[in-house]
Amino acid sequence: MSKLSKQISDPSSEVDAENDVAVATAVQRAMEFYGCDAVTAAAHRGIEAWVLKREGEFTFWLHIFNSLKADGDHSDEISQPG
């Protein structure tokens, strides 16, 4: 028997890396578009995906929600009337 000279890459890790990039991009876009309401918007989309039984989409929005929550509370960025 011959040994494989090449290391076979794990496709799941490649998918995870692509998903991480997609989540990071979505987090950035959500912050740009929704500002301080980005966490709420991600939660809403996640709930919508859950109700429609779209497990993959729900998981995606859950990652976005968790990433936004990890960034901290942005309530101080809300402009108060003068």
ABEGO torsion letter per residue (X at the ends): XBBBABBBBBAAAAAAAAAAAAAAAAAAAAAAAAEAAAAAAAAAAAAAAAAAGBAAAAAAAAAAAAAAAAAEBAAAABBBBX
